[in-house]
Amino acid sequence: MTVDVDFGDDGLVPAVAQDAETGEVLMLAYVSPAALDRTRETGYAHYYSRSRDELWKKGGSSGHLQTVQEVRVDCDADTLLYLVDQEGGACHTGHRSCFYRTVDGDEVGEKVFDPDDVYE
């Protein structure tokens, strides 16, 4: 049985990407029905960019792909969890996780690549 995801009025749901092995939270992005379909078809994480207004494959330009092991849906069917194997960093800043700093501004996450080398 497939769960009917509630994409709401704007046609998007938040999706948390979590390392399938370690449980580390890597990022949060938004998913459209087409992005979810593409993720399920290819096994690679796809999201919807609200700023660019387009579907995108995570790692499409950086090479830092997310191979999706499992897609879970929350109890209200309005949020997704992608359990992934992350190649390289998940964050465009060069950090492994987008959650690399505290609200006080302290950097607590690992920087794994130089964005200037990747996004020329």
C-alpha positions as CSV (number, residue, x, y, z in Angstrom):
1,M,0.0,0.0,0.0
2,T,1.4,3.4,-1.0
3,V,0.8,6.4,1.4
4,D,-0.8,9.4,-0.2
5,V,1.5,12.3,0.6
6,D,-0.2,15.6,1.4
7,F,1.6,18.1,-0.7
8,G,-0.6,20.9,0.5
9,D,-1.7,24.1,-1.2
10,D,1.8,24.9,-2.6
11,G,2.4,21.4,-3.9
12,L,5.5,20.9,-1.8
13,V,6.5,19.0,1.4
14,P,9.6,19.4,3.5
15,A,12.1,16.5,3.3
16,V,14.8,15.9,5.8
17,A,17.9,14.1,4.4
18,Q,19.5,11.9,7.1
19,D,22.6,9.7,6.8
20,A,21.3,6.1,6.6
21,E,24.3,4.7,8.6
22,T,25.0,7.3,11.2
23,G,21.7,9.1,11.7
24,E,23.3,12.5,11.1
25,V,20.8,15.1,9.8
26,L,22.3,16.4,6.6
27,M,19.8,18.9,5.2
28,L,16.2,20.0,4.7
29,A,14.8,20.8,1.3
30,Y,11.4,20.7,-0.4
31,V,9.9,18.0,-2.6
32,S,7.2,18.2,-5.2
33,P,5.3,15.2,-6.5
34,A,7.6,15.1,-9.6
35,A,10.7,15.2,-7.3
36,L,9.4,12.3,-5.2
37,D,8.6,10.3,-8.4
38,R,12.1,11.0,-9.8
39,T,13.7,10.0,-6.5
40,R,11.8,6.7,-6.4
41,E,12.5,6.0,-10.1
42,T,16.3,6.7,-10.0
43,G,17.3,6.0,-6.4
44,Y,19.0,9.5,-6.2
45,A,17.6,12.3,-4.1
46,H,15.6,14.9,-6.1
47,Y,14.2,18.1,-4.6
48,Y,12.3,21.2,-5.8
49,S,14.1,24.5,-5.6
50,R,11.7,27.3,-4.5
51,S,14.3,30.0,-5.5
52,R,15.0,28.6,-9.0
53,D,11.4,27.2,-9.4
54,E,12.7,23.9,-10.7
55,L,13.3,20.3,-10.0
56,W,16.9,19.4,-9.1
57,K,19.0,16.3,-8.5
58,K,21.1,16.7,-5.3
59,G,24.8,16.6,-6.4
60,G,23.9,17.3,-10.1
61,S,26.5,20.1,-10.3
62,S,28.8,19.2,-7.4
63,G,28.9,15.5,-7.8
64,H,27.9,15.1,-4.1
65,L,25.1,12.7,-4.8
66,Q,22.6,11.3,-2.3
67,T,21.8,7.7,-2.9
68,V,18.4,7.1,-1.3
69,Q,18.1,3.9,0.7
70,E,14.5,4.5,1.9
71,V,11.9,7.2,1.9
72,R,9.7,7.5,5.0
73,V,6.7,9.7,5.6
74,D,5.6,11.1,8.9
75,C,2.3,10.4,10.7
76,D,0.5,13.3,9.1
77,A,1.8,12.4,5.6
78,D,3.1,16.0,5.1
79,T,6.8,15.5,5.7
80,L,9.3,13.1,4.2
81,L,12.5,11.6,5.5
82,Y,15.2,10.5,3.0
83,L,17.6,8.0,4.4
84,V,20.7,8.5,2.2
85,D,24.2,7.6,1.5
86,Q,25.9,11.0,1.1
87,E,28.9,11.4,-1.3
88,G,31.0,14.3,-0.2
89,G,29.2,17.2,1.5
90,A,25.5,17.9,1.6
91,C,25.9,21.6,2.1
92,H,26.9,24.1,-0.6
93,T,29.1,25.8,2.0
94,G,31.4,22.8,1.9
95,H,30.2,21.2,5.1
96,R,29.1,17.6,5.5
97,S,25.7,18.8,6.9
98,C,23.8,22.0,6.4
99,F,23.4,22.1,10.2
100,Y,27.0,22.9,10.9
101,R,26.6,25.9,13.3
102,T,24.8,26.7,16.5
103,V,22.4,29.6,16.9
104,D,25.3,31.4,18.7
105,G,27.3,31.2,15.5
106,D,29.8,28.5,16.7
107,E,30.9,26.1,13.9
108,V,30.3,22.5,15.0
109,G,30.3,20.7,11.7
110,E,33.0,19.3,9.5
111,K,34.0,21.1,6.3
112,V,34.7,18.4,3.7
113,F,35.2,20.4,0.5
114,D,36.1,23.9,-0.8
115,P,33.0,25.3,-2.6
116,D,35.3,27.6,-4.7
117,D,36.8,24.4,-6.2
118,V,33.4,22.8,-6.8
119,Y,31.2,25.7,-7.9
120,E,33.4,27.6,-10.4
